Amino acid sequence: MSIDCAAPIAANRFGLGAVPGQLAQIGADPRGWLSSQLRGPPPLLGGAQLRPTADVLRDAAAARKQLQALRRNSPDSTTSAAGAVGSLMRVGALLRQSYVADVTARLQSGASSERPFLERLVYFWSNHFAVSVDKLAVLGVAGSFEREAIRPHVLGHFSELLLAVEQHPAMLLYLDNQRSAGPNSPAAQRAANHDRTLGLNENLAREIMELHTLGVDAGYTQADVSSFAKVLTGWSLGGGEGPLSRGNAGEFLFRAPLHEPGAQSVFHQRYEQSDEAQGRAVLIDLAQARSTARHLATKLARHFIADEPPPAAVEHIAQAFEHSGGHLPTVYQALIQCDEAWSAPFSKFKTPQDYVLSTYRGLQLAVADTPHPLAAFEVLGQRQFAPGSPAGWPDRGDDWNGASALMKRIELADAVAQKIGGTREIAALAPQLLGNGLSDATRQSIARAASPPQALTLLLTAPEFMRR
C-alpha cells in the first residue's frame, strides 16, 4: 500500500468521499485518521425539526382517532367521505413531514461530517437493521429509528445496539410484533372466549435470527424461530384505548397478557424467564454467538473491502468481535487493519447514496432544508429508508451498475454540472478528490473538455469517481 493510494482509499472507501484538502490532511497516516474518528461521543443528530418517535406516533394515532370518530358520527356519507379523505391527508402529511426532516438532516450530516467513517458505519448498521417507509406505519419514524436506536449505540457493544433496535417502535411496527400473542397467553385465551383470535407473528423472530444476528446458514430450525417468536410476545407499544390502554403511547411496552407463559428453547439454549427478561436473555446470547460474529464480519468485509469478502479479512474481523464480546470500536479497528481493504483502490461500485453524498462533499454543496435534495436518491433508485425487504439495500456492485442506472447518473451529473460547473476549476479539483486514483485518461479528458460544465460532468462520471 503506497501513501499516495492510501489517503484516497481512506476518504472514499471508508469515508463518504473526499472534500477538497482532505487528502492532504489524511497524509501518511490513513489508519490513524480513521481511528481518530472512533474517539469521542457517538454521532447524534439534533434539532427542533427532528421529532421523537413517540411524539410522531401519538400525533398520528390522534389523527386516526379523529378519523374514526368522523366516520361514526357523520350521517351524511358524502360529508363523511370528504372528511375521511381530509383526515387521511393530514396523517400522511404529518408522517411525510417527519420523514423529510429526518432524511434532510441525515444528508446534511453526511455531506458536512468531519467524521465520515463514523457516518458510514451508521448507514451500514441502519441498512443491516432495515425498516422501510413503504409501510405507512413506519413512514414518520424510520429516521427517528436511526437517530434513537442506531446512532447512540454505534460505538458501544453489539448487544446494546441489538436490544435498542429490536425494542424500537419502528422495528416492532415494521415486522408486526406489537400484536403478536402467545397461543396460551391470557390475552389469547380471553379472545378465544369471545370467538376472536389473537395470533403468533414470527416475523421479528425470523429476521433477528436470519438477518440481524446468526445468518441464514447458522443451523437454527423452524422450531427455534417459533420458540423465539413466543419469547418475543408481549414486546409491544404503549397507548391504546379502554382496557388495553397501557404505558406511554408510542413507546416500547412489555404487555404481559400477550406473553406466552413458560420456558422456551432457542438455538440450543433453554430460557426459564417469565417476562421481558426472557427476550433480553435470548438477544444477548444471539449477539455473542460465533455465527453472529462471522455473519457480521462477512457483511462488514463486503461493504468496506470487496463484493466477494476475502476469507482472511472475515476471519480477522470475526475474531475481534468474539474476543471483545462484540465491542464495536474494536471490530472497526480490526477492519481498518485488514491489508485487503487497502490493496485495490476504487474497486467497489458506489450505491446511489454513496454517489450523491460524494458529489455533495466533493463539490462542497450546501443541503437545503427542502424536499428537493431528496429527489436525487429517488431518481437514482435508492429512496431513503425504502429498501425492498427487511434484508436492506443490496451491497454488491452488480446490483447498481446496470445501463439504465448509469445513464441516470450521467444525467444527474450533467444537471449538476450545468448549474455549477462554470464556478469550479475542475482540473485542479479532480486530484484533490481522487488523489493517485485519478487516471491519466480522466485527467486528459477533463483537460480537453470544451467547457467547465463538460469538465465537471466528465469528473462526476469518471469510473474512478463512480467507485470507492
N, C-alpha and C positions, 0 to 999 in steps of 0.2 A: 504494500500500500504506500504510494508516494504521498507526500504532503500536499502536492498540487491537486491530487484526486480526492484526498480525504475531506477537505473542507466542503466542497460541493456535495459530497455524499452526506455529510452530517446535516447540512442545511436542507437538502432536497429529499433525501430518503428518510431520515429520522425526523426532520422538521416538516414544515409546510411550504417550503420554497424560500429561496434566499431573498433578502432585501438588499438594496444597494449598500455596499460597505460591510456586509455581514461576513463575507468570506475572509476578508482581512482580519476581522475581529476573531473569527474562529482560529485562524492561523494554523500553527503546527500542532495544536492540541485539540483535535476534534472530539475525542472521547472525554476530555476534561470539560469541554463546552457543554456536551450533553449531560454529563454527570452533575454539573453545577445547577442544572435546571431541576434536578430532583430534590434539591435542598430548599427549605422554606415551606411556607404554607401551601395547601392544595389550591388549585386554580379555580377559585369560586367566581361566580358571576353575580352581580347585584344590580340594583336599580329599581326605581319606583314602578316602572312598567312591567317588571317581572314578578308575577303574582305566585304565591304559594299554591301548590296543588289543591289543598283543602279549600281555599277561597274560590278557586275556579269551579271545583265540583259542587260546592254549596250553592253558588250562584246559578249554575246550570240546573241543579235539582230544583231550586226555587222557581226558575222559569218553566220547567216542565210541570211543576205543580200548578202553576197558573194556567197552563195549557189544559191540564186535566179538569180543572175547575170550570174553565170556559166551556169545555165540551159537555160537562154535566149540566150546567146551569143555563145555557143558551137554548131557548125553544126554537129559534129560527136557524134552520140548517145552513142557510146562506151566510148569515152573520157568524155562526159558529165556525164554518169553514174558513171564512176570511180571517177571523181571529186566530184560528189554529195556524194558518199559514204565517201570520204575523209573529206569533209566539215562536214557531219553529225557526223563523228567520232570525229572531233575537237570540235564541240559543246558539244557532250557527255562527252568528256574528260575534257573540261573546267568546266562543271557543276559538274562532279564527283569529280574533284579536290577540288572544294569549299566544297562539301558535306563532303568529307573525312576530310578536315582540321577542319571543324566545329565540327564534331562528335568526332574527336580525342581530340580537346580542351575541349569539354564537358566532356568526360570521364576522362581526366587528372584533371579537376577541381573537379569532383565528387570523384575521388579516393584520392585526397590530401586535400580537403577543410577542414578548421578549423571551418567552419560554415555549417555543413552538413544539419541541419534543413532547412536553407535557400535554399540550393541546392535542397532539396527535394520539397520545395514549388515551386521553378522554374519549376521542372519537372511536378509537379501537374498541374500548370497553362498551361504549354506547351501542355500537353495532353488534358486539358479541351478545349483549343483553337486549336484543332488538325489540322495540314495540313499534306499532305503525299507526299513523294518523288516518289511514284508510278506514279504521274502525272509529266511528264518530265518538264513542265514549272516551277515546284516547286523544282526540284532536287537540284539546286545550291543555293537555298535561304531559305530552311527550317531551317538551322542552324542560318543564319543571322536573320531570323524572331524571333527566340528565343532570340538572343543577343540584337536585336534592339527594339522589342515590349514587350517582357516578362520581361527580367531581369531589365531594368531600372525602371519598374513600380511595381515590386513585393512588395515593401514596401510603396507604395502610396495608393491612393484610387482606388476602383474597376472601377469607371467611367473612370479614366485616363487610366487604363490598357485596358479597353474595347475599348476605342477610338483608342488607339495606335494599337491594334490588327486588328480592322476592317478596318483601313486605310493602313495597311501594304501591300505592293505589293504581298507578298506570299499568304495572305488570299484572296485578290482580284483575283489573278490568279487561286488559288485552287478552288474557288467557282464561277468563270467565271463572275465576276461582271464588269470587265473592259470594256465590250462592251454592257452592258445592257442599253437599251434605252426606255424611256417612250413612250407609243403609240402616244401621242400628242406632243412629243418633236420636236424641229426644225430639228434635225438630222433624226428622223423617217419620218417626212414629206418630207424632201428632198429625202430620199431614195425611198419613195413611188412614187415620181415624176419621178424617173429613173427606175421604175419597180424592185426595190430592197426592201428587208425587213430588218428592224432592230427590234429585239425582246426584250421583257422584260424578264430578268432572275431573278427567285425568290430564287435561291439557298442561297445566302448570307442572305437575309432577314429571310428565314425559319430557317437556322441554328443558327442565332443570337437569335431568339426567343425560339426555341426548345432546343438548346444545350448550348448556351453561357450565356443566361440570365434567362428567365422566367421558362423554363422547359416545357415538353410536356403536362402536366396536368394543366396548368395555366388558361385555359379557353379562350385563343385567338382563332380567327377563320381564315379560309382561306382568307376571305376578309381583315383581318388585315395583313396577310402575303403579299397579293397582293399590298395593300396600302403602306406597308413598302418597298417593292421592288421598287415601284415608287419613294419613298423618296430617295432611295439609287442610283437611276440612276444618272449618272454623276460621281460617285465615281470610278475613273479610274486611269490610269498610264500616265505619261508624255512620250514624244517621238513621234513616228510615222513618216510618210513621207508626203511630199507635203502639201496640205492644212490642213491635220489632225495633222501636227506636232505642238505640244504644250508643254510647260514646259520642265522640265529636264527628260530625258529618264530614265526609271527605278524607278522613284519616284512617290509618290501619287500625283494625279492631279484631281481637280474637273473640269469636262468637261461640261460646262453649256449647250451646244447644245444637249447633251444626256438626260438632266434632264427633267422629267415630270413636266410641269407647274401646279401651283395651290395648294390649301390646300389639306392635306390628313389627314384622321382619322386612328389612330393606337392604339389599345388596350385602348379604352375609352378616348383618348385624340385627340384633333384637332391641327394640326400644320400648321400655316399660312406662315412660312418662304419660301423664294423663291429660295434658293440656297443650298450650302453645309451646312449651319446652320440648315436646316430642319433635316438632318440626325443626326447631332450632338445633337439636341434637343431630338429626339426620343431615341437615345442611352443613354443620361443622365437620362431620365425618366425610361427606362427599367433597367438601372443599380441600380436605387433606389427603384424599385418595391418590394413589400413584397414577391411576388412569387419568385423573383430572390434571395432574402435573404434565403428563405427556400431551394430553389434548390441548391444553392452553399453550404449551411450548410450541407445538406444531403450528397453531394459529398465529402466534407472535412471529415465528420464523417466516411463515408465509407472508405476513403483512410487511415485515421490515427487511426481509432478505431476498426471497425468491418464491415464485409461484410453486415450485417444487422444493419444499424446505430441505436444506442439507441435513442429513441424519446426525452428523456430529454436532451441529448447532442446536438441533432439537434436544439432543441428549444433554448438552451443557446447560441449556435453559431449564430443562425439566429437573435436573439435579439441584440447581439453585433454588427452584421452587420447593422441592422436597426438603432440602437441608435447612431452609429458612422458615419452614412452616407456612409457606405462601406469603412471605413478606415481599410485597410487590416492588419496592425500590431495589431490593437485592436481585429480583428477577430481571428488572430493567438493566441493572449493571451487567448481569451475565449476558444479556442481549447485546449491549454495547461492546462487550469484549469479544464477541464472535468474529473471528477474522473473515468468515464468509460474507459478512454484511458489508465489508469494505473492498471486496475484490472485483466487483462488476459494476462500475458506475452506470447509473441511469438505465438499468435493465428492466425495471418493473413499470408497466404501463400505468399511468395515473388514472384513478377514478375521476368522474366528473367533479366531485367535491375537491379532490386534490388539485385538479386543473384550475378550477375557479379560484381557490384560495391562493395558489401560487401566482396566478395572474394579479390578484389584488396586492399581494405582498411585493411582487417584483416591480410593479408599476406604482406602488405606494398610493393606491386609490383609497379614497375615503368611502366608507359604507354608510349610505344614507339611512335615516330612520323611516323608511317607507317600504312597502312590499316589493318595490321594483327590483332591488338586488336579488331577490329570491327567484326571480324568473329564470335566471341563467341555469340554476340547478334543474329546473323542470324541463327546460329546452334540451339540456344535455342528458336527461334521462335518470337523474338521481334526486328526485324531490326529497327534501329534507324530512327525516323521520318517517319515511314511507317505503320501507323495503317490502318486497312481495310476500314475505313469510317471516316467522319467528327466527329463521336462520340468518336474517340480516342480509345486507348487500353482499354480493359475491366479491371475492378478494383475489381473483386471478385476472391477468391482463386480457386473456381471450374473451372475457365477459364484457369488455368495454371497448375493444378496438375494431369493431365492425365498420364497414364502409360508410353506412349511414351515420354512425356516431362520430366518425372522423370528419365527415362533411359538416356536421353541426358545429364541431369545434372550430373548423375553418371559418364558418360563417360568423360565429361569435367573435373570433379573433379579429376578423375583418371589421366588424362593427365597432369593437373597442378601438382598433387602430384608426379608423376614420374619425372617431371622436377625439382622440387624444394624441395620435401619432405625430402630429406636427409639433408637439411641445417637448419631444424627447430626442436625445441623441442616442439612437439605437445602437450604433456601432460601439459606443462606449459602455452602454448598459449591458449588452449581451455577456461579456466576460465577467461582469460583476455578479450576474445571476447564475452563470453556468461554470465559471472558472475554467479549469483544464478540460472539463467535459464539453466545452464548445468545440465543435468540429470545424475543420478548415472549410468544408463545403458550406456550412451555415454562415460562417464568418464572411466568406466570399459573396454569398447570395445577398446578405444584408448590405455589404459594401456596394454592390451593384444595383441595389433597388432603385427604382425610378423616382421614389418619393419617400419621405419619412413614414407615412402611414403604411406603405407597402413593406418597408423595412421592419416595422413592428409586427405586421402580420406574419412575415417570414420567421421572426423570432418566436412568436407565440405558437406557431405551427411546426417548428423545427422538431425533429424526432427526439433530440436531447431535452427539449423543454416539455415534451409530452410524457417523458418518462422520469422515474426517480430511482 
